[in-house]
Amino acid sequence: MSSKVSDWFKERLGLDDLPFFRTPDYMYKVDYWLGALVAAAFIYTVISGLILLLYYNPEAGYSSTEFIINKVPYGSVVLYSHLYGAYAMIILAYVHMFRNYFAGAYKRPRELLWIVGVIMLVLTLGTSFLGYSLIGDALATSAVDVGEGIISSIPGLSIFIPILFGNYDAGDYGRVLAWHIILVALIGLLFAFHFFLAEHYGMMPSRKVKDKVPAVYTKEEWQKFNPWWPRNFVYMMSLVFLTWGFILIIPNALAYLNGLPQQLNPFLNPKPAPPPNSPAAAHITTYPPWFFLFLYKIADFTSDVLIFLFIGVIIPLLYLIIVPFLDRTSYLHPLKRKIFVGIGILMITYLIQTTIWGDLTPGIQIPVSQQILVYLPPAVITALGLAVIRPKEDKGGMIKGTVSPIMALVFVVVTSLFIVAGATFLANPTLITAGVLIPFAGIFILTTKKMAPVALRAEAQNQKVISEEVSRVPEWKKKLAEAMIAILFIFAIILASQLWIIPSTGYLSNLFGIDLGLIFLMLGEAISLYHYVVYRK
């Protein structure tokens, strides 16, 4: 029956003629499909945003938000999940970008694909900032105030403030909403182009198959792989439902948490803060949205706005855009690209460090000496760690890490320092001790892997079989998967039958979002098991 349905769609839609990438068996793993997770979060956020648009009145931002939460049937479910759908998109976009960065996926012939992706990330951050501002609470208003202050402090740019923000300080968010929609539409257009390029070049092959650029499969090799329809579509739908499930469950469960510490509010509180002019607003610490905490903290490093923009925006963005043209080596292995890998490690480390710093000390000026104390250790440790790991080719021409006497010494030193740093952090959990502990933890994990001979032998064996067919699945495992599919569908039906007895407004209404999220998770897992049963050999 499923085959007939698949053939019907294939014939009507001409799916065999689509120039979509044919996928080898080993690529049906989540790390190859991170872009699909980002797309799933984007699609959910657009759908929920269109629903909110039916009820939102930009001329009264805060009261309109309160109306959606308290009066619109399941309005809080849609609003909170819309907010966390954007959060999920940002986090997944970062993971997707850095995964491709370390894999060398920005190299020839994927330079344009990479650049479009970086631009989409920037637009996503800007769109999320504008959407966050539409709430109209004290935190959103404060965030816009800071953004306005940064723009107005740059000579000649003050004229753009009314164009960008309109009369937001009077509670009118019409201009902010307009830009929010425009940027979402622009992301959609770029996403279509990005998707076309991704399907044209195909997913990045494993380094164990192609370890040099251009890392693309030839047309002859493509013909041996699985067609896009229906297997890729089925696998992608499982990821979409799983992503939607988490987007619904997390914020609607967090809605029942009360009394969170102030430092956790930018991360774990989906509810609006008090309105900006209320007495309660005077008792809360104003924060920017969490995804801009790092940027606002960099503003505390200097009083010169241009220096702040160069450090926090221009230099990182320019580097990410031109890195395909800076890294001209033909190798993909990280040990053959140490400088660029080191820069990537530091970008992640500094992003996390500065975000935490901005959360703990919002608006507090930081002297240069303290900046050096926080940012120098990760740079030194990363440089030393990459310097002592030497690449070496095995008999098959593959690159593997070798353990030298210096590496062994480094392992002992890093392990000792990691233990000391961990004990210090537990005894005195401050930003400085955390800033020292995080890089030591990363280097400790890296050196441990290099010193583990069993893991190295297993990795060497895996290199020989990556391009071969996946081993046959025992029949009993498929039977068990079929039983699990039936059980998941039964539980999903039971939960669906209970959805309509949940109150549409009030304290219990967020249970609707939790139950719907669980249904999506069950559907996603059931489709994943279906993919396992039908397509795994």
Secondary structure, 3 states (H helix, E strand, C coil): CHHHHHHHHHHHHCHHHCCCCCECHHHCCHHHCHHHHHHHHHHHHHHHHHHHHCCCCHHHHHHHHHHHHHCCCCHHHHHHHHHHHHHHHHHHHHHHHHHHHHHCCCCCCCHHHHHHHHHHHHHHHHHHHHHHHCCCCHHHHHHHHHHHHHHHCCCCCHHHHHHHHCCHHHCCCHHHHHHHHHHHHHHHHHHHHHHHHHHHHCCCCCCCCCCECCCCCCHHHHCCCECHHHHHHHHHHHHHHHHHHHHHHHHHHHCCCCCCCHHHHHHHCCCCCCCCCCHHHHHCCCCCCHHHHHHHHHCCCCCCHHHHHHHHHHHHHHHHHHHHHHCCCCECCHHHCHHHHHHHHHHHHHHHHHHHHHHHCCCCCCCHHHHHHHHHHHHHHHHHHHHHCEEEECCCCCEEEECCHHHHHHHHHHHHHHHHHHHHHHHCCCHHHHHHHHHHHHHHHHHHHHHCHHHHHHHHHHCCCCCCCCCCCCHHHHHHHHHHHHHHHHHHHHHHHHHCCCCCCCHHHHHHHHHHHHHHHHHHHHHHHHHHHHHCC
